[in-house]
């Protein structure tokens, strides 16, 4: 979804930037990259929704429910059975871009004023909302304790110069990857070789290895320059 795409875009923008040390201080690239990725996920998430009837994220899951309420069932026959719905949806998406642009231009002078709010006022509000969100997941104090502990971990990582985006991605994607791995092994009756028979899967394996190798190489090169 948009959250994962935003963290990945921020991490990649920081990694390829000539001045990664400026990220987290208002660097425009660090602001534009996550927002562009967040906006770009909407169209991609709608592809499986409209073609297969499978929502790609939370927003499209809500759209799936809304379409089914009015008697429209997304799937391969949607374009043939309900072309008027598709036309209205595409026109709405195009108009939404202009509406968002207008709202952005109107509010561009308002939102920066939030930065003028004293930290002693803003910090308690954000902290309370964070704990409220953690508690609302299952109405458990235990979730609030977990949020507090991870807050300490995040503070320590920033204090000692460790990147927090990869850890957040691991926490978010870890359970999803584990669930999908279990599902794939069930479908293949426990045959691990199935994971390496698809050309698409092999392609993504190669991309992942190259990405990690490039990151390690870039880190070593920067350390040598500092020495």
Secondary structure, DSSP 8 states (H G I E B T S, - for coil): -HHHHHHHHHHHHHHH-TTGGGTTTT-HHHHHHHHHHHHHHHHHHHHHHHHHS--SSHHHHHHHHHHHHTT---STTHHHH-HHHHHHHHHHHHHHHHHHHHHHHHHHHHHGGGGGS-HHHHHHHHHHHHHHHHHHHHT-HHHHHHHHHHHHHHHHHHHTT--SHHHHHHHHHHHHHHHHHHHHHHHTTT-GGGGGS-HHHHHHHHHHHHHHHHHHHHHHHHHHHH-
